[in-house]
Amino acid sequence: MSVFKGIEAKLNFAVFAVLVSLGPLTINELLKQVSKQKGLGGTYYASLNKRLHWLATNGYVKELQPSCSRAKTYQLTNKAILTMVLDQSGGFQEIVDKTSDNKAGFLSAMLLSILFGKD
């Protein structure tokens, strides 16, 4: 998965992992958790803010509007969770190998809808 490749891969993966385990967080809460990850102790607020903006623009995280007393929070989208599943499973081959014919039909219909249909 391209989101887990390149210079920003480690930070992207850390953001995904933290949000999967803890749910929606503010940028300060997220920075605190990401900084605990090996090799990311020196992550700056500005770097994480820029990364979250990129992830939001590309549909991997969603910005939740703040309530009166709370800052904006971020949560993973279904697209991000799908990306993690496909990345961790080794891609579609393992999924195809493990699926039943009925589920394969459903998955095929969904993929065709995504590739050739409209949302």
N, CA, C and O atoms as CSV, one atom per row, in Angstrom:
chain,resi,resn,atom,element,x,y,z
A,1,MET,N,N,0.838,-1.172,0.000
A,1,MET,CA,C,0.000,0.000,0.000
A,1,MET,C,C,0.891,1.244,0.000
A,1,MET,O,O,1.824,1.348,0.796
A,2,SER,N,N,0.602,2.163,-0.878
A,2,SER,CA,C,1.456,3.338,-1.047
A,2,SER,C,C,1.525,4.216,0.198
A,2,SER,O,O,2.538,4.881,0.416
A,3,VAL,N,N,0.481,4.236,1.015
A,3,VAL,CA,C,0.485,5.066,2.217
A,3,VAL,C,C,1.528,4.559,3.224
A,3,VAL,O,O,1.959,5.304,4.104
A,4,PHE,N,N,1.930,3.288,3.088
A,4,PHE,CA,C,2.926,2.702,3.981
A,4,PHE,C,C,4.290,2.559,3.309
A,4,PHE,O,O,5.098,1.720,3.707
A,5,LYS,N,N,4.541,3.378,2.293
A,5,LYS,CA,C,5.821,3.381,1.600
A,5,LYS,C,C,6.381,4.793,1.598
A,5,LYS,O,O,5.630,5.764,1.688
A,6,GLY,N,N,7.687,4.908,1.497
A,6,GLY,CA,C,8.318,6.213,1.406
A,6,GLY,C,C,8.696,6.785,2.760
A,6,GLY,O,O,8.661,6.103,3.784
A,7,ILE,N,N,9.054,8.041,2.730
A,7,ILE,CA,C,9.574,8.739,3.909
A,7,ILE,C,C,8.567,8.791,5.042
A,7,ILE,O,O,8.943,8.632,6.203
A,8,GLU,N,N,7.318,9.007,4.742
A,8,GLU,CA,C,6.293,9.193,5.760
A,8,GLU,C,C,5.634,7.895,6.219
A,8,GLU,O,O,4.721,7.937,7.044
A,9,ALA,N,N,6.067,6.753,5.711
A,9,ALA,CA,C,5.420,5.478,6.010
A,9,ALA,C,C,5.362,5.180,7.505
A,9,ALA,O,O,4.319,4.774,8.018
A,10,LYS,N,N,6.463,5.377,8.194
A,10,LYS,CA,C,6.508,5.047,9.620
A,10,LYS,C,C,5.527,5.902,10.426
A,10,LYS,O,O,4.838,5.399,11.314
A,11,LEU,N,N,5.472,7.186,10.112
A,11,LEU,CA,C,4.547,8.080,10.814
A,11,LEU,C,C,3.100,7.741,10.462
A,11,LEU,O,O,2.236,7.734,11.338
A,12,ASN,N,N,2.831,7.462,9.190
A,12,ASN,CA,C,1.481,7.074,8.787
A,12,ASN,C,C,1.036,5.822,9.536
A,12,ASN,O,O,-0.071,5.767,10.072
A,13,PHE,N,N,1.909,4.819,9.567
A,13,PHE,CA,C,1.558,3.573,10.241
A,13,PHE,C,C,1.318,3.799,11.728
A,13,PHE,O,O,0.391,3.230,12.304
A,14,ALA,N,N,2.156,4.632,12.353
A,14,ALA,CA,C,1.986,4.929,13.783
A,14,ALA,C,C,0.653,5.628,14.030
A,14,ALA,O,O,-0.043,5.299,14.991
A,15,VAL,N,N,0.287,6.580,13.186
A,15,VAL,CA,C,-0.993,7.279,13.324
A,15,VAL,C,C,-2.131,6.272,13.212
A,15,VAL,O,O,-3.051,6.283,14.029
A,16,PHE,N,N,-2.075,5.408,12.211
A,16,PHE,CA,C,-3.120,4.398,12.020
A,16,PHE,C,C,-3.209,3.492,13.247
A,16,PHE,O,O,-4.299,3.255,13.768
A,17,ALA,N,N,-2.067,2.986,13.709
A,17,ALA,CA,C,-2.048,2.049,14.834
A,17,ALA,C,C,-2.607,2.680,16.105
A,17,ALA,O,O,-3.368,2.042,16.832
A,18,VAL,N,N,-2.237,3.918,16.372
A,18,VAL,CA,C,-2.722,4.601,17.576
A,18,VAL,C,C,-4.220,4.838,17.486
A,18,VAL,O,O,-4.944,4.594,18.452
A,19,LEU,N,N,-4.695,5.311,16.338
A,19,LEU,CA,C,-6.123,5.590,16.191
A,19,LEU,C,C,-6.965,4.314,16.200
A,19,LEU,O,O,-8.107,4.331,16.659
A,20,VAL,N,N,-6.411,3.210,15.695
A,20,VAL,CA,C,-7.132,1.939,15.756
A,20,VAL,C,C,-7.289,1.500,17.205
A,20,VAL,O,O,-8.360,1.047,17.609
A,21,SER,N,N,-6.230,1.634,17.979
A,21,SER,CA,C,-6.281,1.121,19.351
A,21,SER,C,C,-6.983,2.063,20.328
A,21,SER,O,O,-7.610,1.599,21.281
A,22,LEU,N,N,-6.891,3.372,20.113
A,22,LEU,CA,C,-7.443,4.320,21.088
A,22,LEU,C,C,-8.670,5.081,20.607
A,22,LEU,O,O,-9.340,5.734,21.408
A,23,GLY,N,N,-8.972,5.011,19.338
A,23,GLY,CA,C,-10.115,5.745,18.813
A,23,GLY,C,C,-9.760,7.200,18.537
A,23,GLY,O,O,-8.583,7.562,18.547
A,24,PRO,N,N,-10.765,8.038,18.290
A,24,PRO,CA,C,-10.521,9.437,17.935
A,24,PRO,C,C,-9.713,10.177,19.002
A,24,PRO,O,O,-9.966,10.048,20.200
A,25,LEU,N,N,-8.731,10.955,18.534
A,25,LEU,CA,C,-7.864,11.727,19.430
A,25,LEU,C,C,-7.627,13.118,18.864
A,25,LEU,O,O,-7.729,13.341,17.658
A,26,THR,N,N,-7.310,14.046,19.753
A,26,THR,CA,C,-6.869,15.373,19.310
A,26,THR,C,C,-5.434,15.244,18.825
A,26,THR,O,O,-4.780,14.230,19.066
A,27,ILE,N,N,-4.949,16.264,18.147
A,27,ILE,CA,C,-3.583,16.214,17.652
A,27,ILE,C,C,-2.579,16.137,18.805
A,27,ILE,O,O,-1.560,15.457,18.683
A,28,ASN,N,N,-2.847,16.815,19.910
A,28,ASN,CA,C,-1.935,16.740,21.057
A,28,ASN,C,C,-1.913,15.346,21.672
A,28,ASN,O,O,-0.848,14.838,22.024
A,29,GLU,N,N,-3.081,14.727,21.800
A,29,GLU,CA,C,-3.153,13.370,22.326
A,29,GLU,C,C,-2.458,12.391,21.381
A,29,GLU,O,O,-1.754,11.480,21.815
A,30,LEU,N,N,-2.668,12.596,20.100
A,30,LEU,CA,C,-2.052,11.740,19.088
A,30,LEU,C,C,-0.534,11.896,19.096
A,30,LEU,O,O,0.193,10.907,19.007
A,31,LEU,N,N,-0.059,13.126,19.201
A,31,LEU,CA,C,1.384,13.379,19.249
A,31,LEU,C,C,2.019,12.675,20.444
A,31,LEU,O,O,3.093,12.085,20.326
A,32,LYS,N,N,1.363,12.738,21.574
A,32,LYS,CA,C,1.873,12.086,22.780
A,32,LYS,C,C,2.020,10.577,22.562
A,32,LYS,O,O,3.023,9.984,22.960
A,33,GLN,N,N,1.022,9.962,21.931
A,33,GLN,CA,C,1.049,8.516,21.689
A,33,GLN,C,C,2.039,8.130,20.585
A,33,GLN,O,O,2.759,7.140,20.715
A,34,VAL,N,N,2.074,8.904,19.509
A,34,VAL,CA,C,2.984,8.627,18.395
A,34,VAL,C,C,4.432,8.752,18.861
A,34,VAL,O,O,5.290,7.971,18.450
A,35,SER,N,N,4.701,9.724,19.711
A,35,SER,CA,C,6.063,9.951,20.202
A,35,SER,C,C,6.588,8.786,21.032
A,35,SER,O,O,7.799,8.650,21.210
A,36,LYS,N,N,5.702,7.953,21.534
A,36,LYS,CA,C,6.109,6.771,22.296
A,36,LYS,C,C,6.588,5.638,21.388
A,36,LYS,O,O,7.223,4.691,21.854
A,37,GLN,N,N,6.285,5.738,20.098
A,37,GLN,CA,C,6.657,4.694,19.149
A,37,GLN,C,C,8.159,4.758,18.867
A,37,GLN,O,O,8.752,5.836,18.815
A,38,LYS,N,N,8.745,3.608,18.691
A,38,LYS,CA,C,10.177,3.513,18.427
A,38,LYS,C,C,10.546,4.312,17.172
A,38,LYS,O,O,9.958,4.127,16.107
A,39,GLY,N,N,11.518,5.190,17.319
A,39,GLY,CA,C,12.003,5.987,16.202
A,39,GLY,C,C,11.197,7.245,15.920
A,39,GLY,O,O,11.543,8.006,15.016
A,40,LEU,N,N,10.133,7.480,16.674
A,40,LEU,CA,C,9.292,8.659,16.425
A,40,LEU,C,C,9.262,9.611,17.617
A,40,LEU,O,O,8.403,10.490,17.692
A,41,GLY,N,N,10.201,9.435,18.548
A,41,GLY,CA,C,10.244,10.269,19.741
A,41,GLY,C,C,10.457,11.740,19.466
A,41,GLY,O,O,10.052,12.583,20.267
A,42,GLY,N,N,11.082,12.063,18.356
A,42,GLY,CA,C,11.353,13.456,18.021
A,42,GLY,C,C,10.348,14.065,17.061
A,42,GLY,O,O,10.650,15.062,16.405
A,43,THR,N,N,9.162,13.487,16.967
A,43,THR,CA,C,8.149,13.993,16.044
A,43,THR,C,C,7.631,15.343,16.525
A,43,THR,O,O,7.269,15.501,17.691
A,44,TYR,N,N,7.600,16.303,15.624
A,44,TYR,CA,C,7.133,17.647,15.952
A,44,TYR,C,C,5.636,17.785,15.672
A,44,TYR,O,O,5.078,17.102,14.814
A,45,TYR,N,N,5.015,18.678,16.413
A,45,TYR,CA,C,3.595,18.992,16.230
A,45,TYR,C,C,3.336,19.379,14.772
A,45,TYR,O,O,2.383,18.895,14.161
A,46,ALA,N,N,4.175,20.242,14.219
A,46,ALA,CA,C,3.983,20.714,12.846
A,46,ALA,C,C,4.055,19.567,11.839
A,46,ALA,O,O,3.293,19.540,10.873
A,47,SER,N,N,4.964,18.627,12.063
A,47,SER,CA,C,5.088,17.474,11.166
A,47,SER,C,C,3.839,16.603,11.222
A,47,SER,O,O,3.339,16.153,10.191
A,48,LEU,N,N,3.344,16.369,12.426
A,48,LEU,CA,C,2.143,15.561,12.580
A,48,LEU,C,C,0.934,16.284,11.999
A,48,LEU,O,O,0.083,15.656,11.370
A,49,ASN,N,N,0.849,17.571,12.199
A,49,ASN,CA,C,-0.248,18.364,11.650
A,49,ASN,C,C,-0.260,18.273,10.122
A,49,ASN,O,O,-1.314,18.086,9.514
A,50,LYS,N,N,0.904,18.406,9.515
A,50,LYS,CA,C,1.028,18.312,8.061
A,50,LYS,C,C,0.629,16.912,7.584
A,50,LYS,O,O,-0.062,16.768,6.576
A,51,ARG,N,N,1.066,15.892,8.309
A,51,ARG,CA,C,0.755,14.511,7.955
A,51,ARG,C,C,-0.746,14.251,8.075
A,51,ARG,O,O,-1.329,13.611,7.199
A,52,LEU,N,N,-1.380,14.734,9.143
A,52,LEU,CA,C,-2.819,14.560,9.325
A,52,LEU,C,C,-3.603,15.270,8.220
A,52,LEU,O,O,-4.619,14.760,7.748
A,53,HIS,N,N,-3.133,16.431,7.818
A,53,HIS,CA,C,-3.791,17.152,6.722
A,53,HIS,C,C,-3.720,16.317,5.439
A,53,HIS,O,O,-4.715,16.196,4.725
A,54,TRP,N,N,-2.552,15.742,5.146
A,54,TRP,CA,C,-2.398,14.899,3.958
A,54,TRP,C,C,-3.301,13.671,4.049
A,54,TRP,O,O,-3.978,13.322,3.082
A,55,LEU,N,N,-3.311,13.017,5.212
A,55,LEU,CA,C,-4.147,11.826,5.401
A,55,LEU,C,C,-5.637,12.171,5.269
A,55,LEU,O,O,-6.407,11.384,4.718
A,56,ALA,N,N,-6.038,13.325,5.764
A,56,ALA,CA,C,-7.439,13.755,5.645
A,56,ALA,C,C,-7.785,14.068,4.187
A,56,ALA,O,O,-8.843,13.669,3.701
A,57,THR,N,N,-6.910,14.771,3.503
A,57,THR,CA,C,-7.130,15.125,2.102
A,57,THR,C,C,-7.264,13.882,1.231
A,57,THR,O,O,-8.020,13.872,0.260
A,58,ASN,N,N,-6.518,12.829,1.589
A,58,ASN,CA,C,-6.526,11.593,0.809
A,58,ASN,C,C,-7.498,10.536,1.341
A,58,ASN,O,O,-7.491,9.392,0.885
A,59,GLY,N,N,-8.326,10.924,2.299
A,59,GLY,CA,C,-9.413,10.072,2.751
A,59,GLY,C,C,-9.073,8.996,3.768
A,59,GLY,O,O,-9.851,8.060,3.951
A,60,TYR,N,N,-7.930,9.106,4.433
A,60,TYR,CA,C,-7.540,8.094,5.418
A,60,TYR,C,C,-7.959,8.449,6.846
A,60,TYR,O,O,-8.188,7.557,7.662
A,61,VAL,N,N,-8.058,9.726,7.147
A,61,VAL,CA,C,-8.559,10.149,8.451
A,61,VAL,C,C,-9.664,11.171,8.232
A,61,VAL,O,O,-9.738,11.833,7.197
A,62,LYS,N,N,-10.501,11.271,9.222
A,62,LYS,CA,C,-11.612,12.221,9.169
A,62,LYS,C,C,-11.460,13.160,10.357
A,62,LYS,O,O,-11.212,12.726,11.481
A,63,GLU,N,N,-11.611,14.448,10.092
A,63,GLU,CA,C,-11.580,15.451,11.158
A,63,GLU,C,C,-12.975,15.582,11.730
A,63,GLU,O,O,-13.928,15.871,11.007
A,64,LEU,N,N,-13.092,15.368,13.030
A,64,LEU,CA,C,-14.373,15.526,13.708
A,64,LEU,C,C,-14.431,16.926,14.287
A,64,LEU,O,O,-13.467,17.388,14.897
A,65,GLN,N,N,-15.522,17.584,14.105
A,65,GLN,CA,C,-15.652,18.950,14.600
A,65,GLN,C,C,-15.708,18.951,16.124
A,65,GLN,O,O,-16.349,18.099,16.739
A,66,PRO,N,N,-15.032,19.912,16.710
A,66,PRO,CA,C,-14.950,19.946,18.174
A,66,PRO,C,C,-16.264,20.358,18.826
A,66,PRO,O,O,-17.079,21.081,18.252
A,67,SER,N,N,-16.431,19.868,20.050
A,67,SER,CA,C,-17.528,20.362,20.865
A,67,SER,C,C,-17.042,21.654,21.511
A,67,SER,O,O,-15.936,22.109,21.221
A,68,CYS,N,N,-17.817,22.228,22.346
A,68,CYS,CA,C,-17.476,23.529,22.940
A,68,CYS,C,C,-16.123,23.530,23.645
A,68,CYS,O,O,-15.356,24.483,23.507
A,69,SER,N,N,-15.827,22.489,24.386
A,69,SER,CA,C,-14.629,22.514,25.217
A,69,SER,C,C,-13.499,21.629,24.701
A,69,SER,O,O,-12.499,21.454,25.397
A,70,ARG,N,N,-13.627,21.078,23.526
A,70,ARG,CA,C,-12.629,20.120,23.046
A,70,ARG,C,C,-12.107,20.533,21.674
A,70,ARG,O,O,-12.834,21.087,20.849
A,71,ALA,N,N,-10.832,20.248,21.457
A,71,ALA,CA,C,-10.210,20.541,20.171
A,71,ALA,C,C,-10.682,19.538,19.116
A,71,ALA,O,O,-11.260,18.502,19.444
A,72,LYS,N,N,-10.431,19.855,17.870
A,72,LYS,CA,C,-10.766,18.977,16.760
A,72,LYS,C,C,-10.109,17.615,16.988
A,72,LYS,O,O,-8.957,17.548,17.417
A,73,THR,N,N,-10.833,16.532,16.703
A,73,THR,CA,C,-10.275,15.193,16.845
A,73,THR,C,C,-10.189,14.520,15.481
A,73,THR,O,O,-10.841,14.925,14.519
A,74,TYR,N,N,-9.376,13.498,15.433
A,74,TYR,CA,C,-9.154,12.752,14.193
A,74,TYR,C,C,-9.506,11.296,14.421
A,74,TYR,O,O,-9.215,10.728,15.474
A,75,GLN,N,N,-10.138,10.697,13.419
A,75,GLN,CA,C,-10.418,9.269,13.483
A,75,GLN,C,C,-10.137,8.653,12.121
A,75,GLN,O,O,-10.167,9.335,11.097
A,76,LEU,N,N,-9.863,7.357,12.127
A,76,LEU,CA,C,-9.616,6.651,10.874
A,76,LEU,C,C,-10.910,6.484,10.103
A,76,LEU,O,O,-11.993,6.396,10.682
A,77,THR,N,N,-10.780,6.442,8.794
A,77,THR,CA,C,-11.921,6.163,7.928
A,77,THR,C,C,-11.926,4.669,7.594
A,77,THR,O,O,-10.966,3.954,7.882
A,78,ASN,N,N,-12.996,4.221,6.997
A,78,ASN,CA,C,-13.061,2.830,6.537
A,78,ASN,C,C,-11.978,2.544,5.506
A,78,ASN,O,O,-11.455,1.432,5.443
A,79,LYS,N,N,-11.643,3.539,4.703
A,79,LYS,CA,C,-10.579,3.390,3.705
A,79,LYS,C,C,-9.250,3.071,4.397
A,79,LYS,O,O,-8.494,2.228,3.915
A,80,ALA,N,N,-8.961,3.725,5.505
A,80,ALA,CA,C,-7.724,3.471,6.241
A,80,ALA,C,C,-7.714,2.067,6.832
A,80,ALA,O,O,-6.695,1.379,6.791
A,81,ILE,N,N,-8.832,1.651,7.371
A,81,ILE,CA,C,-8.913,0.311,7.956
A,81,ILE,C,C,-8.740,-0.747,6.872
A,81,ILE,O,O,-8.038,-1.736,7.083
A,82,LEU,N,N,-9.370,-0.553,5.717
A,82,LEU,CA,C,-9.198,-1.466,4.596
A,82,LEU,C,C,-7.731,-1.510,4.167
A,82,LEU,O,O,-7.197,-2.585,3.891
A,83,THR,N,N,-7.089,-0.365,4.111
A,83,THR,CA,C,-5.679,-0.302,3.739
A,83,THR,C,C,-4.821,-1.102,4.709
A,83,THR,O,O,-3.916,-1.825,4.290
A,84,MET,N,N,-5.101,-0.975,6.002
A,84,MET,CA,C,-4.342,-1.734,6.999
A,84,MET,C,C,-4.583,-3.236,6.846
A,84,MET,O,O,-3.642,-4.025,6.922
A,85,VAL,N,N,-5.830,-3.631,6.632
A,85,VAL,CA,C,-6.144,-5.054,6.469
A,85,VAL,C,C,-5.409,-5.619,5.267
A,85,VAL,O,O,-4.795,-6.683,5.353
A,86,LEU,N,N,-5.470,-4.912,4.145
A,86,LEU,CA,C,-4.808,-5.403,2.937
A,86,LEU,C,C,-3.289,-5.421,3.096
A,86,LEU,O,O,-2.625,-6.334,2.605
A,87,ASP,N,N,-2.743,-4.428,3.772
A,87,ASP,CA,C,-1.299,-4.374,3.981
A,87,ASP,C,C,-0.841,-5.511,4.888
A,87,ASP,O,O,0.167,-6.160,4.609
A,88,GLN,N,N,-1.570,-5.754,5.966
A,88,GLN,CA,C,-1.190,-6.782,6.929
A,88,GLN,C,C,-1.430,-8.197,6.393
A,88,GLN,O,O,-0.721,-9.130,6.768
A,89,SER,N,N,-2.422,-8.355,5.522
A,89,SER,CA,C,-2.749,-9.688,5.018
A,89,SER,C,C,-1.894,-10.079,3.825
A,89,SER,O,O,-1.943,-11.224,3.377
A,90,GLY,N,N,-1.118,-9.151,3.309
A,90,GLY,CA,C,-0.314,-9.459,2.137
A,90,GLY,C,C,-1.058,-9.206,0.836
A,90,GLY,O,O,-0.622,-9.647,-0.228
A,91,GLY,N,N,-2.160,-8.511,0.913
A,91,GLY,CA,C,-2.895,-8.156,-0.288
A,91,GLY,C,C,-4.066,-9.077,-0.550
A,91,GLY,O,O,-4.535,-9.776,0.349
A,92,PHE,N,N,-4.528,-9.075,-1.769
A,92,PHE,CA,C,-5.740,-9.785,-2.126
A,92,PHE,C,C,-5.566,-11.301,-2.198
A,92,PHE,O,O,-6.538,-12.032,-2.006
A,93,GLN,N,N,-4.356,-11.792,-2.468
A,93,GLN,CA,C,-4.207,-13.231,-2.642
A,93,GLN,C,C,-4.642,-14.005,-1.410
A,93,GLN,O,O,-5.364,-14.995,-1.534
A,94,GLU,N,N,-4.231,-13.589,-0.246
A,94,GLU,CA,C,-4.626,-14.285,0.980
A,94,GLU,C,C,-6.139,-14.197,1.198
A,94,GLU,O,O,-6.765,-15.157,1.647
A,95,ILE,N,N,-6.711,-13.052,0.880
A,95,ILE,CA,C,-8.153,-12.888,1.024
A,95,ILE,C,C,-8.887,-13.823,0.078
A,95,ILE,O,O,-9.844,-14.485,0.480
A,96,VAL,N,N,-8.452,-13.885,-1.172
A,96,VAL,CA,C,-9.069,-14.774,-2.153
A,96,VAL,C,C,-8.927,-16.225,-1.713
A,96,VAL,O,O,-9.873,-17.003,-1.838
A,97,ASP,N,N,-7.770,-16.594,-1.205
A,97,ASP,CA,C,-7.537,-17.978,-0.766
A,97,ASP,C,C,-8.446,-18.374,0.387
A,97,ASP,O,O,-8.815,-19.544,0.498
A,98,LYS,N,N,-8.816,-17.435,1.244
A,98,LYS,CA,C,-9.585,-17.742,2.449
A,98,LYS,C,C,-11.092,-17.539,2.304
A,98,LYS,O,O,-11.845,-17.911,3.204
A,99,THR,N,N,-11.546,-16.966,1.206
A,99,THR,CA,C,-12.959,-16.615,1.094
A,99,THR,C,C,-13.800,-17.740,0.502
A,99,THR,O,O,-13.305,-18.573,-0.258
A,100,SER,N,N,-15.059,-17.747,0.859
A,100,SER,CA,C,-16.008,-18.688,0.258
A,100,SER,C,C,-16.463,-18.124,-1.082
A,100,SER,O,O,-16.212,-16.960,-1.393
A,101,ASP,N,N,-17.131,-18.953,-1.868
A,101,ASP,CA,C,-17.613,-18.507,-3.165
A,101,ASP,C,C,-18.639,-17.387,-3.022
A,101,ASP,O,O,-18.625,-16.434,-3.802
A,102,ASN,N,N,-19.533,-17.489,-2.029
A,102,ASN,CA,C,-20.541,-16.444,-1.818
A,102,ASN,C,C,-19.888,-15.114,-1.451
A,102,ASN,O,O,-20.258,-14.068,-1.984
A,103,LYS,N,N,-18.924,-15.158,-0.548
A,103,LYS,CA,C,-18.239,-13.931,-0.147
A,103,LYS,C,C,-17.399,-13.378,-1.289
A,103,LYS,O,O,-17.278,-12.162,-1.437
A,104,ALA,N,N,-16.818,-14.259,-2.098
A,104,ALA,CA,C,-16.052,-13.810,-3.262
A,104,ALA,C,C,-16.959,-13.076,-4.245
A,104,ALA,O,O,-16.554,-12.084,-4.852
A,105,GLY,N,N,-18.192,-13.570,-4.399
A,105,GLY,CA,C,-19.152,-12.902,-5.275
A,105,GLY,C,C,-19.495,-11.516,-4.777
A,105,GLY,O,O,-19.552,-10.563,-5.555
A,106,PHE,N,N,-19.726,-11.403,-3.466
A,106,PHE,CA,C,-20.036,-10.107,-2.866
A,106,PHE,C,C,-18.855,-9.152,-3.026
A,106,PHE,O,O,-19.032,-7.997,-3.412
A,107,LEU,N,N,-17.654,-9.640,-2.730
A,107,LEU,CA,C,-16.454,-8.812,-2.841
A,107,LEU,C,C,-16.240,-8.377,-4.291
A,107,LEU,O,O,-15.897,-7.223,-4.548
A,108,SER,N,N,-16.438,-9.289,-5.231
A,108,SER,CA,C,-16.291,-8.947,-6.654
A,108,SER,C,C,-17.268,-7.858,-7.067
A,108,SER,O,O,-16.903,-6.916,-7.771
A,109,ALA,N,N,-18.515,-7.994,-6.624
A,109,ALA,CA,C,-19.524,-6.985,-6.961
A,109,ALA,C,C,-19.138,-5.623,-6.389
A,109,ALA,O,O,-19.277,-4.602,-7.063
A,110,MET,N,N,-18.659,-5.609,-5.159
A,110,MET,CA,C,-18.261,-4.348,-4.535
A,110,MET,C,C,-17.080,-3.727,-5.279
A,110,MET,O,O,-17.068,-2.524,-5.537
A,111,LEU,N,N,-16.083,-4.554,-5.624
A,111,LEU,CA,C,-14.909,-4.031,-6.332
A,111,LEU,C,C,-15.281,-3.503,-7.715
A,111,LEU,O,O,-14.790,-2.454,-8.133
A,112,LEU,N,N,-16.138,-4.221,-8.417
A,112,LEU,CA,C,-16.588,-3.737,-9.725
A,112,LEU,C,C,-17.346,-2.428,-9.587
A,112,LEU,O,O,-17.197,-1.532,-10.417
A,113,SER,N,N,-18.145,-2.313,-8.560
A,113,SER,CA,C,-18.875,-1.076,-8.301
A,113,SER,C,C,-17.905,0.082,-8.043
A,113,SER,O,O,-18.116,1.195,-8.525
A,114,ILE,N,N,-16.857,-0.185,-7.291
A,114,ILE,CA,C,-15.863,0.836,-6.995
A,114,ILE,C,C,-15.111,1.244,-8.259
A,114,ILE,O,O,-14.910,2.431,-8.518
A,115,LEU,N,N,-14.701,0.251,-9.036
A,115,LEU,CA,C,-13.894,0.527,-10.222
A,115,LEU,C,C,-14.675,1.154,-11.372
A,115,LEU,O,O,-14.149,2.003,-12.092
A,116,PHE,N,N,-15.923,0.739,-11.545
A,116,PHE,CA,C,-16.672,1.164,-12.723
A,116,PHE,C,C,-17.963,1.909,-12.428
A,116,PHE,O,O,-18.595,2.449,-13.335
A,117,GLY,N,N,-18.352,1.937,-11.166
A,117,GLY,CA,C,-19.608,2.571,-10.806
A,117,GLY,C,C,-19.408,3.958,-10.223
A,117,GLY,O,O,-18.325,4.542,-10.269
A,118,LYS,N,N,-20.465,4.435,-9.695
A,118,LYS,CA,C,-20.455,5.746,-9.031
A,118,LYS,C,C,-20.843,5.523,-7.587
A,118,LYS,O,O,-21.600,4.606,-7.269
A,119,ASP,N,N,-20.317,6.371,-6.711
A,119,ASP,CA,C,-20.685,6.282,-5.289
A,119,ASP,C,C,-22.048,6.832,-5.048
A,119,ASP,O,O,-22.519,6.838,-3.911
